[in-house]
């Protein structure tokens, strides 16, 4: 081959390599920007969630546009939650199943019976069927998938919450249709069988994808990228929060007293579930009792919205929106009380051990 031709080919190859390098660097920079934004969002924690609520209330048109995607948003949130489930910790905690079993039965069976029966005997079904529907669906659903993270923020036993939450979620396709049929009956447009199948499809599909991604990507990679994953969780959460908050501002302007009463009711139900569960589990120790109380009060009403494809009355939607206020504010409201209670319990145990 003539020297000139060799030199020309060498120059072309060098140019191609340089262009590939520039393209690779540019691609990394393009990817780095959204990852950095997601990481920043993920580090904001409860502040970001509080901001989402404010933004969603302030921008009703965004919520109206996102309302058809509630089911998809809940499904993605469940996938992200299952990606973050530590199966090793889950298995180790299940070796001591008594407390987990008791808490699972309480939150999956006894809370729906106690609260459902209370609402039925109060005559609320005849007075306001839409509100009755919201309260019963809140009682029959499983705990929030974010409950372990909220428990960790407060300083409670997140592994106990994780195990009981997973067990309650597994039971949900069987328990929710049963209690919905018993307390709601034909007022729920979705049949018990259809509700069971939808819940099973959503939960099984999310678990399959979440655990599958965890296995493919690996635990170390997930732990290294926990901030971007939490940031993605907040972005998807915005779709859900914006949709459920869509009518809040308009309802407050139109009927401020009714709207404030609904918000107050959401806090009352949250506190009632929290206190009742804590009292029931006091024999297990105050730390376990508070952990049980927090988990039982965090009801995943979004899952009910997803299972019914959002085919619920406006008042039910509005009450579900208000349910998230006490749930997401619970770390800020409960953390000082929980820390003082646990500190006293541990100090007392230390003094008795001397």
ZADO-1210 file (C-alpha; in nm, 4 decimals, padded with zeros to 6 digits):
<atoms>
<atom x="00.0000" y="00.0000" z="00.0000" code="UNK" pos="1"/>
<atom x="00.1426" y="00.3465" z="-00.0927" code="UNK" pos="2"/>
<atom x="00.2523" y="00.5595" z="00.2083" code="UNK" pos="3"/>
<atom x="00.0044" y="00.8369" z="00.1229" code="UNK" pos="4"/>
<atom x="-00.2868" y="00.5951" z="00.1331" code="UNK" pos="5"/>
<atom x="-00.1728" y="00.4564" z="00.4689" code="UNK" pos="6"/>
<atom x="-00.1449" y="00.8080" z="00.6084" code="UNK" pos="7"/>
<atom x="-00.4918" y="00.8957" z="00.4763" code="UNK" pos="8"/>
<atom x="-00.6515" y="00.5860" z="00.6317" code="UNK" pos="9"/>
<atom x="-00.4743" y="00.6562" z="00.9615" code="UNK" pos="10"/>
<atom x="-00.6063" y="01.0136" z="00.9603" code="UNK" pos="11"/>
<atom x="-00.9611" y="00.8959" z="00.8861" code="UNK" pos="12"/>
<atom x="-00.9469" y="00.6318" z="01.1621" code="UNK" pos="13"/>
<atom x="-00.8165" y="00.8903" z="01.4077" code="UNK" pos="14"/>
<atom x="-01.0955" y="01.1294" z="01.3133" code="UNK" pos="15"/>
<atom x="-01.3555" y="00.8537" z="01.3548" code="UNK" pos="16"/>
<atom x="-01.2161" y="00.7610" z="01.6962" code="UNK" pos="17"/>
<atom x="-01.2214" y="01.1259" z="01.7974" code="UNK" pos="18"/>
<atom x="-01.5826" y="01.1631" z="01.6848" code="UNK" pos="19"/>
<atom x="-01.6811" y="00.8470" z="01.8767" code="UNK" pos="20"/>
<atom x="-01.5090" y="00.9823" z="02.1871" code="UNK" pos="21"/>
<atom x="-01.6857" y="01.3173" z="02.1568" code="UNK" pos="22"/>
<atom x="-02.0197" y="01.1411" z="02.1048" code="UNK" pos="23"/>
<atom x="-01.9618" y="00.9213" z="02.4109" code="UNK" pos="24"/>
<atom x="-01.8644" y="01.2198" z="02.6275" code="UNK" pos="25"/>
<atom x="-02.1661" y="01.4162" z="02.5024" code="UNK" pos="26"/>
<atom x="-02.3943" y="01.1196" z="02.5715" code="UNK" pos="27"/>
<atom x="-02.2638" y="01.0892" z="02.9253" code="UNK" pos="28"/>
<atom x="-02.3138" y="01.4611" z="02.9848" code="UNK" pos="29"/>
<atom x="-02.6697" y="01.4424" z="02.8508" code="UNK" pos="30"/>
<atom x="-02.7452" y="01.1500" z="03.0840" code="UNK" pos="31"/>
<atom x="-02.5639" y="01.3059" z="03.3791" code="UNK" pos="32"/>
<atom x="-02.7907" y="01.6127" z="03.3916" code="UNK" pos="33"/>
<atom x="-03.1230" y="01.4310" z="03.4554" code="UNK" pos="34"/>
<atom x="-02.9512" y="01.1891" z="03.6945" code="UNK" pos="35"/>
<atom x="-02.8155" y="01.4871" z="03.8911" code="UNK" pos="36"/>
<atom x="-03.1643" y="01.6417" z="03.9036" code="UNK" pos="37"/>
<atom x="-03.3168" y="01.3129" z="04.0209" code="UNK" pos="38"/>
<atom x="-03.0431" y="01.2754" z="04.2847" code="UNK" pos="39"/>
<atom x="-03.1137" y="01.6256" z="04.4155" code="UNK" pos="40"/>
<atom x="-03.4862" y="01.5503" z="04.4295" code="UNK" pos="41"/>
<atom x="-03.4217" y="01.2224" z="04.6065" code="UNK" pos="42"/>
<atom x="-03.2217" y="01.3966" z="04.8783" code="UNK" pos="43"/>
<atom x="-03.5057" y="01.6383" z="04.9587" code="UNK" pos="44"/>
<atom x="-03.7174" y="01.3641" z="05.1227" code="UNK" pos="45"/>
<atom x="-04.0319" y="01.4883" z="05.3020" code="UNK" pos="46"/>
<atom x="-03.9702" y="01.8470" z="05.1852" code="UNK" pos="47"/>
<atom x="-04.0113" y="01.7387" z="04.8225" code="UNK" pos="48"/>
<atom x="-04.3342" y="01.5539" z="04.9024" code="UNK" pos="49"/>
<atom x="-04.4732" y="01.8605" z="05.0838" code="UNK" pos="50"/>
<atom x="-04.3786" y="02.0751" z="04.7832" code="UNK" pos="51"/>
<atom x="-04.5589" y="01.8323" z="04.5503" code="UNK" pos="52"/>
<atom x="-04.8807" y="01.8766" z="04.7485" code="UNK" pos="53"/>
<atom x="-04.8573" y="02.2573" z="04.7317" code="UNK" pos="54"/>
<atom x="-04.7743" y="02.2582" z="04.3572" code="UNK" pos="55"/>
<atom x="-05.0525" y="02.0103" z="04.2810" code="UNK" pos="56"/>
<atom x="-05.3152" y="02.2179" z="04.4624" code="UNK" pos="57"/>
<atom x="-05.1918" y="02.5359" z="04.2908" code="UNK" pos="58"/>
<atom x="-05.2041" y="02.3832" z="03.9383" code="UNK" pos="59"/>
<atom x="-05.5428" y="02.2087" z="03.8909" code="UNK" pos="60"/>
<atom x="-05.5105" y="02.1913" z="03.5066" code="UNK" pos="61"/>
<atom x="-05.1979" y="01.9770" z="03.5461" code="UNK" pos="62"/>
<atom x="-05.3895" y="01.7425" z="03.7758" code="UNK" pos="63"/>
<atom x="-05.6791" y="01.7228" z="03.5298" code="UNK" pos="64"/>
<atom x="-05.4364" y="01.6294" z="03.2507" code="UNK" pos="65"/>
<atom x="-05.2670" y="01.3626" z="03.4646" code="UNK" pos="66"/>
<atom x="-05.5854" y="01.2132" z="03.6133" code="UNK" pos="67"/>
<atom x="-05.6195" y="00.9385" z="03.3470" code="UNK" pos="68"/>
<atom x="-05.2729" y="00.8073" z="03.4416" code="UNK" pos="69"/>
<atom x="-05.3380" y="00.7351" z="03.8112" code="UNK" pos="70"/>
<atom x="-05.3328" y="00.3562" z="03.7652" code="UNK" pos="71"/>
<atom x="-05.0035" y="00.3679" z="03.5733" code="UNK" pos="72"/>
<atom x="-04.8484" y="00.5999" z="03.8339" code="UNK" pos="73"/>
<atom x="-04.9485" y="00.3725" z="04.1228" code="UNK" pos="74"/>
<atom x="-04.8114" y="00.0711" z="03.9337" code="UNK" pos="75"/>
<atom x="-04.4754" y="00.2443" z="03.8786" code="UNK" pos="76"/>
<atom x="-04.4610" y="00.3512" z="04.2443" code="UNK" pos="77"/>
<atom x="-04.5162" y="-00.0101" z="04.3467" code="UNK" pos="78"/>
<atom x="-04.2415" y="-00.1274" z="04.1073" code="UNK" pos="79"/>
<atom x="-03.9961" y="00.1214" z="04.2611" code="UNK" pos="80"/>
<atom x="-04.0995" y="00.0129" z="04.6115" code="UNK" pos="81"/>
<atom x="-04.0376" y="-00.3554" z="04.5302" code="UNK" pos="82"/>
<atom x="-03.6978" y="-00.2679" z="04.3797" code="UNK" pos="83"/>
<atom x="-03.5997" y="-00.1233" z="04.7177" code="UNK" pos="84"/>
<atom x="-03.7294" y="-00.4146" z="04.9290" code="UNK" pos="85"/>
<atom x="-03.4324" y="-00.5804" z="05.0967" code="UNK" pos="86"/>
<atom x="-03.5202" y="-00.9495" z="05.0642" code="UNK" pos="87"/>
<atom x="-03.2355" y="-01.0515" z="05.2992" code="UNK" pos="88"/>
<atom x="-03.3703" y="-00.8350" z="05.5820" code="UNK" pos="89"/>
<atom x="-03.7199" y="-00.9572" z="05.5015" code="UNK" pos="90"/>
<atom x="-03.6174" y="-01.3230" z="05.5377" code="UNK" pos="91"/>
<atom x="-03.4262" y="-01.2621" z="05.8608" code="UNK" pos="92"/>
<atom x="-03.7209" y="-01.0847" z="06.0244" code="UNK" pos="93"/>
<atom x="-03.9614" y="-01.3605" z="05.9234" code="UNK" pos="94"/>
<atom x="-03.7653" y="-01.6012" z="06.1440" code="UNK" pos="95"/>
<atom x="-03.9483" y="-01.4290" z="06.4353" code="UNK" pos="96"/>
<atom x="-04.2985" y="-01.4335" z="06.2893" code="UNK" pos="97"/>
<atom x="-04.5284" y="-01.3903" z="06.5914" code="UNK" pos="98"/>
<atom x="-04.5333" y="-01.0095" z="06.5982" code="UNK" pos="99"/>
<atom x="-04.5400" y="-00.9883" z="06.2173" code="UNK" pos="100"/>
<atom x="-04.8325" y="-01.2317" z="06.2039" code="UNK" pos="101"/>
<atom x="-05.0235" y="-01.0458" z="06.4758" code="UNK" pos="102"/>
<atom x="-04.9726" y="-00.7096" z="06.3048" code="UNK" pos="103"/>
<atom x="-05.0689" y="-00.8528" z="05.9650" code="UNK" pos="104"/>
<atom x="-05.3947" y="-00.9960" z="06.1017" code="UNK" pos="105"/>
<atom x="-05.4673" y="-00.6689" z="06.2811" code="UNK" pos="106"/>
<atom x="-05.4138" y="-00.4407" z="05.9820" code="UNK" pos="107"/>
<atom x="-05.5602" y="-00.6743" z="05.7165" code="UNK" pos="108"/>
<atom x="-05.8594" y="-00.8226" z="05.9022" code="UNK" pos="109"/>
<atom x="-05.9405" y="-00.6516" z="06.2316" code="UNK" pos="110"/>
<atom x="-05.9055" y="-00.2875" z="06.1223" code="UNK" pos="111"/>
<atom x="-06.1411" y="-00.3394" z="05.8239" code="UNK" pos="112"/>
<atom x="-06.3942" y="-00.5139" z="06.0510" code="UNK" pos="113"/>
<atom x="-06.3760" y="-00.2577" z="06.3349" code="UNK" pos="114"/>
<atom x="-06.3815" y="00.0561" z="06.1211" code="UNK" pos="115"/>
<atom x="-06.6162" y="-00.0847" z="05.8563" code="UNK" pos="116"/>
<atom x="-06.8681" y="-00.1893" z="06.1219" code="UNK" pos="117"/>
<atom x="-06.8392" y="00.1516" z="06.2921" code="UNK" pos="118"/>
<atom x="-06.9121" y="00.3365" z="05.9671" code="UNK" pos="119"/>
<atom x="-07.2034" y="00.1021" z="05.8872" code="UNK" pos="120"/>
<atom x="-07.3647" y="00.1375" z="06.2312" code="UNK" pos="121"/>
<atom x="-07.3230" y="00.5169" z="06.2259" code="UNK" pos="122"/>
<atom x="-07.5771" y="00.5456" z="05.9447" code="UNK" pos="123"/>
<atom x="-07.3231" y="00.7241" z="05.7216" code="UNK" pos="124"/>
<atom x="-07.4096" y="00.4969" z="05.4279" code="UNK" pos="125"/>
<atom x="-07.7588" y="00.6493" z="05.4089" code="UNK" pos="126"/>
<atom x="-07.6404" y="01.0071" z="05.4801" code="UNK" pos="127"/>
<atom x="-07.3432" y="01.0261" z="05.2404" code="UNK" pos="128"/>
<atom x="-07.2738" y="00.7180" z="05.0303" code="UNK" pos="129"/>
<atom x="-06.9705" y="00.8776" z="04.8595" code="UNK" pos="130"/>
<atom x="-06.7972" y="00.9546" z="05.1895" code="UNK" pos="131"/>
<atom x="-06.8930" y="00.6122" z="05.3289" code="UNK" pos="132"/>
<atom x="-06.7370" y="00.4516" z="05.0213" code="UNK" pos="133"/>
<atom x="-06.4133" y="00.6473" z="05.0754" code="UNK" pos="134"/>
<atom x="-06.3880" y="00.5567" z="05.4450" code="UNK" pos="135"/>
<atom x="-06.4548" y="00.1858" z="05.3903" code="UNK" pos="136"/>
<atom x="-06.2042" y="00.1603" z="05.1028" code="UNK" pos="137"/>
<atom x="-05.9490" y="00.3353" z="05.3250" code="UNK" pos="138"/>
<atom x="-06.0089" y="00.0777" z="05.5987" code="UNK" pos="139"/>
<atom x="-05.9888" y="-00.2317" z="05.3748" code="UNK" pos="140"/>
<atom x="-05.6715" y="-00.1435" z="05.1847" code="UNK" pos="141"/>
<atom x="-05.3171" y="-00.2444" z="05.2816" code="UNK" pos="142"/>
<atom x="-05.0505" y="-00.0172" z="05.4359" code="UNK" pos="143"/>
<atom x="-04.8648" y="00.2334" z="05.2208" code="UNK" pos="144"/>
<atom x="-04.5606" y="00.0949" z="05.0357" code="UNK" pos="145"/>
<atom x="-04.3641" y="00.3948" z="05.1633" code="UNK" pos="146"/>
<atom x="-04.4437" y="00.3059" z="05.5274" code="UNK" pos="147"/>
<atom x="-04.1029" y="00.1414" z="05.5949" code="UNK" pos="148"/>
<atom x="-03.9229" y="00.4548" z="05.4729" code="UNK" pos="149"/>
<atom x="-04.1461" y="00.6780" z="05.6870" code="UNK" pos="150"/>
<atom x="-04.0826" y="00.4547" z="05.9895" code="UNK" pos="151"/>
<atom x="-03.7068" y="00.4817" z="05.9320" code="UNK" pos="152"/>
<atom x="-03.7312" y="00.8627" z="05.9165" code="UNK" pos="153"/>
<atom x="-03.8997" y="00.8664" z="06.2563" code="UNK" pos="154"/>
<atom x="-03.6562" y="00.6172" z="06.4084" code="UNK" pos="155"/>
<atom x="-03.8900" y="00.3162" z="06.4342" code="UNK" pos="156"/>
<atom x="-03.8374" y="-00.0487" z="06.3346" code="UNK" pos="157"/>
<atom x="-03.8633" y="-00.0338" z="05.9539" code="UNK" pos="158"/>
<atom x="-03.8015" y="-00.4076" z="05.9146" code="UNK" pos="159"/>
<atom x="-04.1122" y="-00.4894" z="06.1207" code="UNK" pos="160"/>
<atom x="-04.3093" y="-00.2474" z="05.9025" code="UNK" pos="161"/>
<atom x="-04.1596" y="-00.3968" z="05.5865" code="UNK" pos="162"/>
<atom x="-04.2488" y="-00.7562" z="05.6756" code="UNK" pos="163"/>
<atom x="-04.6024" y="-00.6746" z="05.7895" code="UNK" pos="164"/>
<atom x="-04.6626" y="-00.4438" z="05.4938" code="UNK" pos="165"/>
<atom x="-04.5521" y="-00.7093" z="05.2425" code="UNK" pos="166"/>
<atom x="-04.7651" y="-00.9770" z="05.4141" code="UNK" pos="167"/>
<atom x="-05.0702" y="-00.7462" z="05.4199" code="UNK" pos="168"/>
<atom x="-05.0176" y="-00.6554" z="05.0551" code="UNK" pos="169"/>
<atom x="-05.0033" y="-01.0237" z="04.9584" code="UNK" pos="170"/>
<atom x="-05.3362" y="-01.0816" z="05.1376" code="UNK" pos="171"/>
<atom x="-05.5051" y="-00.7739" z="04.9884" code="UNK" pos="172"/>
<atom x="-05.6510" y="-00.9368" z="04.6719" code="UNK" pos="173"/>
<atom x="-05.8354" y="-01.1767" z="04.9061" code="UNK" pos="174"/>
<atom x="-05.9311" y="-00.9507" z="05.1982" code="UNK" pos="175"/>
<atom x="-06.0273" y="-00.6258" z="05.0200" code="UNK" pos="176"/>
<atom x="-06.2954" y="-00.7758" z="04.7901" code="UNK" pos="177"/>
<atom x="-06.4426" y="-00.9713" z="05.0833" code="UNK" pos="178"/>
<atom x="-06.4797" y="-00.6660" z="05.3088" code="UNK" pos="179"/>
<atom x="-06.5817" y="-00.4379" z="05.0207" code="UNK" pos="180"/>
<atom x="-06.8627" y="-00.6791" z="04.9357" code="UNK" pos="181"/>
<atom x="-06.9699" y="-00.7059" z="05.3017" code="UNK" pos="182"/>
<atom x="-06.9733" y="-00.3333" z="05.3833" code="UNK" pos="183"/>
<atom x="-07.0291" y="-00.1616" z="05.0474" code="UNK" pos="184"/>
<atom x="-07.2204" y="-00.4161" z="04.8387" code="UNK" pos="185"/>
<atom x="-07.3646" y="-00.3002" z="04.5049" code="UNK" pos="186"/>
<atom x="-07.2649" y="00.0623" z="04.5758" code="UNK" pos="187"/>
<atom x="-06.9182" y="-00.0348" z="04.4489" code="UNK" pos="188"/>
<atom x="-06.9485" y="-00.0546" z="04.0703" code="UNK" pos="189"/>
<atom x="-06.6616" y="-00.3041" z="04.0459" code="UNK" pos="190"/>
<atom x="-06.7541" y="-00.6632" z="04.1370" code="UNK" pos="191"/>
<atom x="-06.5571" y="-00.8338" z="04.4179" code="UNK" pos="192"/>
<atom x="-06.4057" y="-01.0818" z="04.1702" code="UNK" pos="193"/>
<atom x="-06.3010" y="-00.8058" z="03.9307" code="UNK" pos="194"/>
<atom x="-06.1518" y="-00.6080" z="04.2213" code="UNK" pos="195"/>
<atom x="-05.9562" y="-00.9153" z="04.3354" code="UNK" pos="196"/>
<atom x="-05.8236" y="-00.9822" z="03.9848" code="UNK" pos="197"/>
<atom x="-05.7222" y="-00.6181" z="03.9340" code="UNK" pos="198"/>
<atom x="-05.5444" y="-00.5996" z="04.2683" code="UNK" pos="199"/>
<atom x="-05.3659" y="-00.9279" z="04.2007" code="UNK" pos="200"/>
<atom x="-05.2570" y="-00.8133" z="03.8533" code="UNK" pos="201"/>
<atom x="-05.1256" y="-00.4792" z="03.9821" code="UNK" pos="202"/>
<atom x="-04.9404" y="-00.6237" z="04.2815" code="UNK" pos="203"/>
<atom x="-04.8061" y="-00.9369" z="04.1104" code="UNK" pos="204"/>
<atom x="-04.6936" y="-00.7410" z="03.8054" code="UNK" pos="205"/>
<atom x="-04.5197" y="-00.4749" z="04.0153" code="UNK" pos="206"/>
<atom x="-04.3510" y="-00.7373" z="04.2338" code="UNK" pos="207"/>
<atom x="-04.2320" y="-00.9324" z="03.9282" code="UNK" pos="208"/>
<atom x="-04.0823" y="-00.6226" z="03.7660" code="UNK" pos="209"/>
<atom x="-03.9412" y="-00.4802" z="04.0901" code="UNK" pos="210"/>
<atom x="-03.7755" y="-00.7986" z="04.2135" code="UNK" pos="211"/>
<atom x="-03.6638" y="-00.8807" z="03.8586" code="UNK" pos="212"/>
<atom x="-03.4870" y="-00.5458" z="03.8206" code="UNK" pos="213"/>
<atom x="-03.3325" y="-00.5882" z="04.1652" code="UNK" pos="214"/>
<atom x="-03.1898" y="-00.9250" z="04.0597" code="UNK" pos="215"/>
<atom x="-03.0633" y="-00.8008" z="03.7202" code="UNK" pos="216"/>
<atom x="-02.9134" y="-00.4709" z="03.8367" code="UNK" pos="217"/>
<atom x="-02.7828" y="-00.5974" z="04.1702" code="UNK" pos="218"/>
<atom x="-02.8121" y="-00.4754" z="04.5286" code="UNK" pos="219"/>
<atom x="-02.4833" y="-00.2808" z="04.5213" code="UNK" pos="220"/>
<atom x="-02.5841" y="-00.0821" z="04.2122" code="UNK" pos="221"/>
<atom x="-02.9253" y="-00.0041" z="04.3662" code="UNK" pos="222"/>
<atom x="-02.7654" y="00.1136" z="04.6917" code="UNK" pos="223"/>
<atom x="-02.5183" y="00.3323" z="04.4985" code="UNK" pos="224"/>
<atom x="-02.8022" y="00.4963" z="04.3074" code="UNK" pos="225"/>
<atom x="-03.0534" y="00.5267" z="04.5881" code="UNK" pos="226"/>
<atom x="-03.0819" y="00.9070" z="04.5502" code="UNK" pos="227"/>
<atom x="-03.1749" y="00.8973" z="04.1774" code="UNK" pos="228"/>
<atom x="-03.4198" y="00.6117" z="04.2490" code="UNK" pos="229"/>
<atom x="-03.5848" y="00.8192" z="04.5246" code="UNK" pos="230"/>
<atom x="-03.5899" y="01.1154" z="04.2860" code="UNK" pos="231"/>
<atom x="-03.7656" y="00.9057" z="04.0206" code="UNK" pos="232"/>
<atom x="-04.0101" y="00.7979" z="04.2906" code="UNK" pos="233"/>
<atom x="-04.0899" y="01.1652" z="04.3621" code="UNK" pos="234"/>
<atom x="-04.1405" y="01.2420" z="03.9906" code="UNK" pos="235"/>
<atom x="-04.3869" y="00.9525" z="03.9535" code="UNK" pos="236"/>
<atom x="-04.5488" y="01.0485" z="04.2833" code="UNK" pos="237"/>
<atom x="-04.6166" y="01.3930" z="04.1376" code="UNK" pos="238"/>
<atom x="-04.8388" y="01.2326" z="03.8700" code="UNK" pos="239"/>
<atom x="-05.0445" y="01.0633" z="04.1395" code="UNK" pos="240"/>
<atom x="-05.0531" y="01.3571" z="04.3822" code="UNK" pos="241"/>
<atom x="-05.1428" y="01.6080" z="04.1088" code="UNK" pos="242"/>
<atom x="-05.4299" y="01.3855" z="03.9948" code="UNK" pos="243"/>
<atom x="-05.5834" y="01.3346" z="04.3397" code="UNK" pos="244"/>
<atom x="-05.5342" y="01.7021" z="04.4371" code="UNK" pos="245"/>
<atom x="-05.6922" y="01.8317" z="04.1157" code="UNK" pos="246"/>
<atom x="-06.0233" y="01.9342" z="04.2721" code="UNK" pos="247"/>
<atom x="-05.8984" y="02.0527" z="04.6115" code="UNK" pos="248"/>
<atom x="-05.8603" y="02.4250" z="04.5317" code="UNK" pos="249"/>
<atom x="-06.1960" y="02.4507" z="04.3520" code="UNK" pos="250"/>
<atom x="-06.3791" y="02.2652" z="04.6295" code="UNK" pos="251"/>
<atom x="-06.2210" y="02.4862" z="04.8939" code="UNK" pos="252"/>
<atom x="-06.3372" y="02.8008" z="04.7127" code="UNK" pos="253"/>
<atom x="-06.6871" y="02.6596" z="04.6520" code="UNK" pos="254"/>
<atom x="-06.7466" y="02.4907" z="04.9904" code="UNK" pos="255"/>
<atom x="-06.4710" y="02.5884" z="05.2367" code="UNK" pos="256"/>
<atom x="-06.6429" y="02.4534" z="05.5499" code="UNK" pos="257"/>
<atom x="-06.7105" y="02.1100" z="05.3943" code="UNK" pos="258"/>
<atom x="-06.3559" y="02.0917" z="05.2573" code="UNK" pos="259"/>
<atom x="-06.1983" y="02.1792" z="05.5939" code="UNK" pos="260"/>
<atom x="-06.4276" y="01.9247" z="05.7621" code="UNK" pos="261"/>
<atom x="-06.3083" y="01.6533" z="05.5214" code="UNK" pos="262"/>
<atom x="-05.9456" y="01.7414" z="05.5912" code="UNK" pos="263"/>
<atom x="-06.0125" y="01.7290" z="05.9660" code="UNK" pos="264"/>
<atom x="-06.1862" y="01.3917" z="05.9242" code="UNK" pos="265"/>
<atom x="-05.8795" y="01.2517" z="05.7436" code="UNK" pos="266"/>
<atom x="-05.6627" y="01.3526" z="06.0413" code="UNK" pos="267"/>
<atom x="-05.9163" y="01.2102" z="06.2917" code="UNK" pos="268"/>
<atom x="-05.9258" y="00.8695" z="06.1173" code="UNK" pos="269"/>
<atom x="-05.5446" y="00.8639" z="06.0898" code="UNK" pos="270"/>
<atom x="-05.5034" y="00.9445" z="06.4621" code="UNK" pos="271"/>
<atom x="-05.7739" y="00.6941" z="06.5627" code="UNK" pos="272"/>
<atom x="-05.6003" y="00.4104" z="06.3762" code="UNK" pos="273"/>
<atom x="-05.2611" y="00.5171" z="06.5142" code="UNK" pos="274"/>
<atom x="-05.3731" y="00.5380" z="06.8794" code="UNK" pos="275"/>
<atom x="-05.5932" y="00.2263" z="06.8771" code="UNK" pos="276"/>
<atom x="-05.3181" y="00.0118" z="06.7223" code="UNK" pos="277"/>
<atom x="-05.0538" y="00.1507" z="06.9597" code="UNK" pos="278"/>
<atom x="-05.2710" y="00.0657" z="07.2616" code="UNK" pos="279"/>
<atom x="-05.3439" y="-00.2865" z="07.1334" code="UNK" pos="280"/>
<atom x="-04.9718" y="-00.3616" z="07.0872" code="UNK" pos="281"/>
<atom x="-04.8359" y="-00.2037" z="07.4086" code="UNK" pos="282"/>
<atom x="-04.7544" y="-00.5478" z="07.5524" code="UNK" pos="283"/>
<atom x="-04.4920" y="-00.5848" z="07.2784" code="UNK" pos="284"/>
<atom x="-04.3135" y="-00.2726" z="07.4105" code="UNK" pos="285"/>
<atom x="-04.3622" y="00.0930" z="07.3257" code="UNK" pos="286"/>
<atom x="-04.1235" y="00.0908" z="07.0283" code="UNK" pos="287"/>
<atom x="-04.3026" y="-00.2014" z="06.8621" code="UNK" pos="288"/>
<atom x="-04.6418" y="-00.0543" z="06.9547" code="UNK" pos="289"/>
<atom x="-04.5609" y="00.2826" z="06.7963" code="UNK" pos="290"/>
<atom x="-04.4220" y="00.1047" z="06.4902" code="UNK" pos="291"/>
<atom x="-04.7451" y="-00.0953" z="06.4586" code="UNK" pos="292"/>
<atom x="-04.9515" y="00.2202" z="06.5050" code="UNK" pos="293"/>
<atom x="-04.7669" y="00.4109" z="06.2358" code="UNK" pos="294"/>
<atom x="-04.7917" y="00.1274" z="05.9830" code="UNK" pos="295"/>
<atom x="-05.1622" y="00.0619" z="06.0423" code="UNK" pos="296"/>
<atom x="-05.2518" y="00.4293" z="05.9999" code="UNK" pos="297"/>
<atom x="-05.0719" y="00.4559" z="05.6637" code="UNK" pos="298"/>
<atom x="-05.3453" y="00.3221" z="05.4342" code="UNK" pos="299"/>
<atom x="-05.2695" y="00.2838" z="05.0623" code="UNK" pos="300"/>
<atom x="-05.5840" y="00.4491" z="04.9232" code="UNK" pos="301"/>
<atom x="-05.4015" y="00.5063" z="04.5946" code="UNK" pos="302"/>
<atom x="-05.4104" y="00.1329" z="04.5355" code="UNK" pos="303"/>
<atom x="-05.7889" y="00.1429" z="04.5615" code="UNK" pos="304"/>
<atom x="-05.7962" y="00.4230" z="04.3052" code="UNK" pos="305"/>
<atom x="-05.5785" y="00.2154" z="04.0731" code="UNK" pos="306"/>
<atom x="-05.7863" y="-00.1000" z="04.1216" code="UNK" pos="307"/>
<atom x="-06.1101" y="00.0842" z="04.0390" code="UNK" pos="308"/>
<atom x="-05.9395" y="00.2726" z="03.7509" code="UNK" pos="309"/>
<atom x="-06.0418" y="00.5975" z="03.9212" code="UNK" pos="310"/>
<atom x="-06.4123" y="00.5206" z="03.8677" code="UNK" pos="311"/>
<atom x="-06.5132" y="00.6738" z="04.2000" code="UNK" pos="312"/>
<atom x="-06.7280" y="00.9762" z="04.2994" code="UNK" pos="313"/>
<atom x="-06.5649" y="01.3206" z="04.3262" code="UNK" pos="314"/>
<atom x="-06.6131" y="01.3331" z="04.7034" code="UNK" pos="315"/>
<atom x="-06.4314" y="00.9988" z="04.7369" code="UNK" pos="316"/>
<atom x="-06.1421" y="01.1356" z="04.5300" code="UNK" pos="317"/>
<atom x="-06.1301" y="01.4475" z="04.7468" code="UNK" pos="318"/>
<atom x="-06.1225" y="01.2523" z="05.0736" code="UNK" pos="319"/>
<atom x="-05.8474" y="01.0264" z="04.9358" code="UNK" pos="320"/>
<atom x="-05.6461" y="01.3388" z="04.8531" code="UNK" pos="321"/>
<atom x="-05.6771" y="01.4604" z="05.2128" code="UNK" pos="322"/>
<atom x="-05.5677" y="01.1191" z="05.3461" code="UNK" pos="323"/>
<atom x="-05.2153" y="01.1938" z="05.2254" code="UNK" pos="324"/>
<atom x="-05.1788" y="01.5053" z="05.4418" code="UNK" pos="325"/>
<atom x="-05.1489" y="01.3230" z="05.7785" code="UNK" pos="326"/>
<atom x="-04.9565" y="01.0335" z="05.6217" code="UNK" pos="327"/>
<atom x="-04.6844" y="01.2483" z="05.4680" code="UNK" pos="328"/>
<atom x="-04.6736" y="01.4886" z="05.7626" code="UNK" pos="329"/>
<atom x="-04.6381" y="01.2037" z="06.0137" code="UNK" pos="330"/>
<atom x="-04.2523" y="01.2066" z="06.0188" code="UNK" pos="331"/>
<atom x="-04.2508" y="01.5757" z="06.1136" code="UNK" pos="332"/>
<atom x="-04.5382" y="01.5430" z="06.3634" code="UNK" pos="333"/>
<atom x="-04.4420" y="01.2164" z="06.5332" code="UNK" pos="334"/>
<atom x="-04.0613" y="01.2184" z="06.5350" code="UNK" pos="335"/>
<atom x="-04.0131" y="01.4233" z="06.8587" code="UNK" pos="336"/>
<atom x="-04.2737" y="01.2169" z="07.0502" code="UNK" pos="337"/>
<atom x="-04.1350" y="00.8846" z="06.9262" code="UNK" pos="338"/>
<atom x="-03.7760" y="00.9748" z="07.0123" code="UNK" pos="339"/>
<atom x="-03.8695" y="01.0820" z="07.3668" code="UNK" pos="340"/>
<atom x="-04.0794" y="00.7679" z="07.4237" code="UNK" pos="341"/>
<atom x="-03.8108" y="00.5287" z="07.2960" code="UNK" pos="342"/>
<atom x="-03.5388" y="00.7124" z="07.4870" code="UNK" pos="343"/>
<atom x="-03.7359" y="00.6787" z="07.8144" code="UNK" pos="344"/>
<atom x="-03.8054" y="00.3115" z="07.7485" code="UNK" pos="345"/>
<atom x="-03.4381" y="00.2367" z="07.6831" code="UNK" pos="346"/>
<atom x="-03.3256" y="00.4418" z="07.9847" code="UNK" pos="347"/>
<atom x="-03.5702" y="00.2525" z="08.2059" code="UNK" pos="348"/>
<atom x="-03.4476" y="-00.0815" z="08.0723" code="UNK" pos="349"/>
<atom x="-03.0867" y="00.0241" z="08.1325" code="UNK" pos="350"/>
<atom x="-03.1638" y="00.1295" z="08.4930" code="UNK" pos="351"/>
<atom x="-03.3404" y="-00.1992" z="08.5652" code="UNK" pos="352"/>
<atom x="-03.0427" y="-00.3896" z="08.4259" code="UNK" pos="353"/>
<atom x="-02.8023" y="-00.2356" z="08.6783" code="UNK" pos="354"/>
</atoms>
